[in-house]
Amino acid sequence: MRIWFALLAAPLLALTDQSVAYATAGWACAHQHAAVVHAVHVVFLAAITAGTVMAWRCWRATPEMPEPAASRHFLAGIAAASGALSALAVLAMWIPNWLLSPCFN
């Protein structure tokens, strides 16, 4: 289960983060609360990071062995990489929120 969360849910959480952050930008501009958009990114980044760490620990715990343990080791490595890439995508989407106002046209 630790592997599958980082492998499948982390990229979906990154896409959901983009959608939710975009949806809250209008409200943040109208009410002058940029912290709401930052909070969205924090929540999704924390969830993705937790899944990535679990997959990475699973990857470290399963040494390279003959089948079928080798496939578990490989999947754990791919899941950790997928989670790390998803976390990097959320960070990349968060950077403009640090630099620009939500009301930027």
Secondary structure as the mmCIF struct_conf table of DSSP 4:
data_model
#
loop_
_struct_conf.conf_type_id
_struct_conf.id
_struct_conf.beg_label_comp_id
_struct_conf.beg_label_asym_id
_struct_conf.beg_label_seq_id
_struct_conf.end_label_comp_id
_struct_conf.end_label_asym_id
_struct_conf.end_label_seq_id
HELX_RH_AL_P HELX_RH_AL_P1 ARG A 2 TRP A 4
HELX_RH_PI_P HELX_RH_PI_P1 PHE A 5 ALA A 9
HELX_RH_AL_P HELX_RH_AL_P2 ALA A 10 HIS A 31
TURN_TY1_P TURN_TY1_P1 GLN A 32 GLN A 32
TURN_TY1_P TURN_TY1_P2 ALA A 34 ALA A 34
HELX_RH_AL_P HELX_RH_AL_P3 ALA A 35 ALA A 61
BEND BEND1 THR A 62 THR A 62
BEND BEND2 GLU A 64 GLU A 64
BEND BEND3 PRO A 66 PRO A 66
TURN_TY1_P TURN_TY1_P3 GLU A 67 PRO A 68
HELX_RH_AL_P HELX_RH_AL_P4 ALA A 69 LEU A 99
BEND BEND4 LEU A 100 LEU A 100
TURN_TY1_P TURN_TY1_P4 PRO A 102 CYS A 103
#
